[in-house]
Amino acid sequence: MFDKEKMKEIKEKKDLWQKKIDEQTKKRPERQPEFVTDSGITIGTVYTPADLDAESPDLSLPGEYPFTRGVQPNMYRGRLWTMRQYAGFGTAEETNKRFRYLLEQGQTGLSVAFDLPTQIGYDSDHPLAAGEVGKVGVAIDSIQDMETLFDGIPLDRVSTSMTINSPAAILLAMYIAVAEKQGVAPDKLNGTIQNDILKEYVARGTYIFPPGPSMRLITDIFAYCSRHIPNWNTISISGYHIREAGSTAVQEVAFTLADGIAYVKAAIDAGLDVDEFAPRLSFFFNAHLNFLEEIAKFRAARRLWAKIMKERFGAKNPRSMMLRFHTQTAGCTLTAQQPDVNIMRVAFQALSAVLGGTQSLHTNSRDEALALPNEDSVLIALRTQQVIGYEIGVADSVDPLGGSYLIESLTDEIEKRAAEYIEKIDSMGGAPEAIEFMQKEIKDSAYRYQMDIETGRKVVIGVNKFIMETERPKGLLRVDPAVGDRQVKKLERLRAERDSGRVEKILGELRKAAGGTENLMPHFIEAVKSYATLGEICDALREVFGEYRQQIVF
């Protein structure tokens, strides 16, 4: 297949064919002047073996380095991806009901959405929390809320993902303490915390502390979990929010892996052996609209990360080189206009994630451009995954599009362009020093994408083409405004009933430890067990670490 003379013959034949096609298109123009992916990669009319890298072809098989074709030899033939619908709103009681409903409908893992006050380390009675309690996720103020959230859900039999970053260590401590109350040992826990603060500085904004202390908290989690919670994924290095902020597919891969490099370096600098923590690193990507580019993106990211871990960091354990990832379909592509069309968008995005080899998947709901999803919409989203997994046959073979000339060519090009970005970020000193550079690149990309929609170059059904008047959907989920009042009353009772002297003593010990170098995870576990609140623990850290103030980049 890679004989040079044969490749030359194929290329010459294609070139002659292309000339004929070019002449024909002068008489009958194609429907657009050029065909490019969202990353600006030109898509040719047709692909042949001559479009592949004949000098160093990737002939690896699934489960083999560099894992282009998948991290497991038999992938979904052994077990389907984890169907993990992201859920959380209102109080812990309400979210617990939604969790139970999803598990009854065949969901195979939980994914917790926290409200904004929780994400930035404020209790529900903080002045800045007013109007936001329980709105975009569940409100968690103390271990009492965490107990309610997982009431009746056996934590040794359910995998849980928690989308939490700056206060990730504290929420993990609550989860460990709740499991202990259930009689579940830490080594039986399975799940993931997002715990990715760099992408918060770059693209999202739910940070609390400056980069230095934030990186310390992350490496403390790495060290603690490697010894006590061996089955826990200690970070989900997230490209999802980078893409939602407006990046291209290439930028999503590059900036996510650059953040990953920074975390690995920080852990090694903290004295951890790379093969001690790297097998528990995981990633989180966006499944966007350009179907073929997205499949190639996942394959390129997997291959590039394997090379980085082996060649840059000297990893020996193959699991340290495996890029395992969760995928969520692209919320930014959902439209309020003709919301039922979102069902098709999500189905194709989910299919690209499966064909790209994801380990777990969340499918967005049709009404998310208008409100938090209701039960009917969530059920359609879950059934979309189940149809892909059980009915259409794409999970029966590993990497079914591997070997496609187009897919392989796109994989090579995305890897090449992402590697160039990473090299540039390295020259700046790494991801923490390149935050403003990445922000500007994302903003420029987002602007170009929006201009393409406004000029009609990019078609969005119902927005700039095939527009029609539709009735506003009925039955949209609305969070009860009284949620905040109920949470405040719960906090008042908690503070009245707990041993306040013990809380103050433990928080004082936490402040002292934060000013030193010891691992803070044991202190967090003691604090949450004493019924110290999330806000109180974060305030203790604020006193020592200070707070981060973002620079505005135009």
Salt bridges, closest charged atoms under 4 A:
GLU9 OE2 - LYS6 NZ 3.68
ASP15 OD2 - LYS11 NZ 3.13
GLU23 OE2 - LYS26 NZ 3.29
GLU34 OE2 - ARG457 NH2 3.53
ASP38 OD2 - ARG243 NH2 3.96
ASP38 OD2 - HIS288 ND1 3.83
ASP38 OD1 - LYS458 NZ 2.86
ASP51 OD2 - LYS14 NZ 3.09
ASP58 OD2 - ARG303 NH1 2.96
GLU93 OE2 - LYS490 NZ 3.98
ASP123 OD2 - ARG495 NH2 3.03
ASP125 OD2 - ARG495 NH1 2.67
ASP145 OD1 - LYS490 NZ 2.62
GLU147 OE2 - LYS181 NZ 3.33
GLU180 OE1 - LYS529 NZ 2.99
ASP187 OD1 - LYS188 NZ 3.65
GLU200 OE2 - LYS199 NZ 2.73
GLU200 OE2 - ARG204 NH1 2.97
ASP220 OD2 - ARG216 NE 3.82
GLU252 OE1 - ARG243 NH1 2.96
GLU252 OE1 - LYS297 NZ 2.78
ASP269 OD2 - LYS265 NZ 3.16
GLU276 OE2 - ARG227 NH2 3.65
GLU294 OE2 - ARG243 NH1 3.05
GLU294 OE1 - LYS297 NZ 2.59
ASP340 OD1 - ARG366 NH1 3.32
ASP399 OD2 - ARG69 NE 2.71
ASP399 OD2 - ARG299 NH2 2.94
GLU408 OE2 - ARG299 NH2 3.04
ASP412 OD1 - ARG303 NH2 2.67
GLU413 OE2 - ARG417 NE 2.78
GLU415 OE1 - ARG303 NE 2.80
GLU415 OE2 - LYS307 NZ 2.80
GLU420 OE2 - LYS416 NZ 3.45
ASP426 OD2 - ARG312 NH2 2.53
ASP444 OD2 - LYS440 NZ 3.04
ASP452 OD2 - ARG457 NH1 3.28
GLU471 OE1 - LYS474 NZ 3.28
ASP480 OD2 - ARG486 NH1 3.36
GLU509 OE2 - LYS505 NZ 2.73
GLU518 OE1 - HIS523 NE2 2.94
GLU536 OE2 - ARG495 NE 3.20
GLU536 OE2 - ARG498 NH2 2.81
ASP539 OD1 - ARG542 NH1 2.82
GLU543 OE1 - ARG511 NE 3.06
GLU547 OE1 - ARG542 NE 3.44
